[in-house]
Amino acid sequence: MTDSSALDGAPQPAATPAAGAGRTPGMVERPGVIDVVRLLTELVAFGTLALWGLLAFAFPWNLVFGVGAPVFAILLWALFLSPRAVIAVHPFVAAFIELLIFVSATLAWWSIGQPWIGLAFGVVAVATGLVVGRRRFA
């Protein structure tokens, strides 16, 4: 079958490139600097929770909290915050859960006697979250 409008000599509208033209299906955009910083803050938060669990408790409990705290935070991230989240939540709920993870890591630094590291981490994590959140709502 042929298109009759193409045969009758009528001018055709110019094709507009679709969003993401030039990419094959399944490809995603290249991550930017803020995406890398966000990934690093999440990894530092998980590592901080593991360190807190190992340092803040005596022998049998340090293993429980050293493994359990980051596993719980990773589970929260996978369920609600990951790009392929299992449970879709409102962006404000996702931001609250992300803030909860970052606050727990900040408080973990404070509880092991490193308040300046906790404060610096908290500032970087909140600033990154604000930039990512603004980009998400734009």
C-alpha positions in Angstrom: 0.0 0.0 0.0 1.2 3.5 -0.8 0.3 6.8 0.8 -1.9 8.7 -1.7 -0.9 12.1 -0.4 2.8 11.4 -1.2 1.9 10.6 -4.8 -0.3 13.6 -5.5 2.5 16.1 -5.2 1.2 17.8 -2.0 4.0 19.1 0.2 4.8 16.9 3.2 5.4 18.3 6.6 9.0 18.2 7.8 9.7 15.3 10.1 10.5 16.5 13.6 13.0 14.5 15.5 11.5 12.6 18.4 12.9 13.0 21.9 15.8 10.7 22.3 16.4 10.4 18.6 19.6 8.7 17.7 19.4 6.3 20.7 18.5 2.7 20.3 15.6 1.4 22.4 16.7 0.5 26.0 19.5 3.0 26.1 19.4 5.7 28.8 21.0 9.1 29.1 24.6 9.4 30.2 24.7 10.2 33.9 25.7 13.7 34.8 27.9 14.9 37.6 25.0 15.3 40.0 24.0 11.7 39.4 27.5 10.5 40.3 27.5 12.7 43.4 24.1 11.3 44.4 25.4 7.7 43.9 28.4 8.4 46.0 26.4 9.9 48.8 24.1 6.8 48.9 27.2 4.5 49.0 28.8 6.6 51.7 25.5 6.5 53.7 25.4 2.7 53.4 29.1 2.4 54.4 28.6 4.7 57.3 25.7 2.6 58.7 27.9 -0.5 58.4 30.8 1.3 60.2 28.5 2.6 62.9 27.1 -0.9 63.5 30.6 -2.3 63.9 32.0 0.5 66.1 29.1 1.4 68.3 28.3 -2.0 69.8 30.0 -4.9 71.6 30.9 -8.2 69.9 27.8 -10.1 69.2 25.7 -7.0 68.4 28.3 -5.2 66.3 27.9 -7.9 63.6 24.1 -7.7 63.8 24.0 -3.9 63.5 27.0 -3.7 61.2 25.3 -5.9 58.7 21.6 -5.2 59.5 21.6 -1.4 59.4 23.0 -1.1 55.8 20.9 -4.0 54.6 17.8 -2.3 55.9 18.8 1.0 54.3 19.5 -0.8 51.0 16.2 -2.6 51.2 14.4 0.8 51.7 16.3 2.2 48.7 15.5 -0.8 46.5 11.8 -0.8 47.4 11.1 2.9 47.1 14.0 4.9 45.6 15.7 2.9 42.9 15.1 3.6 39.2 13.3 0.2 39.1 11.5 0.6 42.5 9.2 -2.2 43.5 6.7 0.1 45.2 5.9 3.4 43.4 5.4 6.2 45.9 4.7 9.9 45.6 7.9 11.9 45.1 7.5 13.6 48.5 7.4 10.2 50.2 10.5 9.1 48.2 12.3 12.3 49.3 11.3 11.7 52.9 12.7 8.1 52.8 15.9 9.3 51.2 16.2 12.0 53.8 15.6 9.4 56.5 18.5 7.3 55.2 20.8 10.4 55.0 19.8 11.6 58.5 20.5 8.2 60.0 23.9 8.2 58.4 24.6 11.7 59.8 23.5 10.7 63.2 25.6 7.6 63.0 28.7 9.8 62.5 27.7 11.9 65.5 27.2 8.8 67.7 30.6 7.5 67.0 32.2 10.8 67.9 32.7 12.4 64.5 30.2 15.3 64.4 32.1 17.3 61.8 32.1 14.4 59.3 28.4 13.9 60.0 27.7 17.6 59.5 29.7 17.7 56.2 28.0 14.5 55.0 24.6 15.9 55.9 25.2 19.2 54.0 26.4 17.4 50.9 23.6 14.8 51.0 20.8 17.4 51.5 22.2 19.7 48.8 22.4 16.8 46.4 18.9 15.8 47.3 17.6 19.3 46.7 19.2 19.5 43.2 18.0 16.1 42.2 14.5 16.8 43.6 14.3 20.1 41.7 15.4 18.4 38.5 12.8 15.6 39.1 9.9 18.2 39.4 11.1 20.4 36.5 
